[in-house]
Amino acid sequence: MDDAIQLKYTVSPEDFTRAGEASGDLKKVLKQIGVSPEAIRRVSIAMYEGEINMVIHANGGEITVYVTPSQVKMILQDSGPGIPDVEKAMQAGWSTASANIRSLGFGAGMGLPNMKKYTDDLQIETVLGVGTTVTMIVNF
Amino acid sequence: MTVNDLISSGIFELVNEGDQPEAEIEKLFCCDLLSIAMSRAPSGCAWVTVMGNMNTLAVASLCDAACIILAEGVRLDDVASVKAVQQGITVFRTDLPIFEAAIAVWDRLHA
């Protein structure tokens, strides 16, 4: 991906005042370079869900995004607790979010299902106690 | 109906006038769960909700919602109020329940 635009974001843990900033910035960049509204929406949904997951579950982390003329690749890396049961986590409605998180409007168990639905490829590598890397690709 | 038209109608209290008052309100959307709103809120919608925190603003911005209408007497918290100004999002509030607030917009959309 030598010809790709590379963007890097740091996601702060438990900081809902900044949650969504990375997604918002990426959306602006994609708009500026003329990506279609439909593709931008798919990227925005996937990126925001991933960003929120990092805030809620993983003590924050780092996001690296590669943008080429034909795709966006988002790599979300955290050093959180890992996902004990990925299959369960992928089920719509399944959530381990706390009551406090739910009171903010999250915890519907739609995060990973949305990320899968709106991307062309979703890969999750997770190790308990070490962290999780989520890689998502949206093709234009 | 544009956001400006909704402001002029005076049916809701204007909390913040955003930077796109000429945006067309094309649809109505009612939802409080942000993950569902994120994936379902149509671009150009008037989004009626009782979630008055800054995550609502982030979702509205990412979804290109035309405006947010806070129902049931809900107010934006302080952080969200600042964010609404920064992000240029039009926010209304009303004491009406969600359904009645949505119907009030619907009636004007289909007048």
Interface residues (C-beta under 8 A of the other chain):
Chain A: F16 T17 A19 G20 S23 G24 K27 P37 R41 S44 I45 Y48 E49 I52 L104 G105 F106 A108 G109 M110 G111 N114 K117 Y118
Chain B: D32 L33 L34 S35 I36 A37 M38 S39 S43 M51 N53 M54 N55 T56 A58 V59 S61 L62 C63 D64 V79 K83 Q87
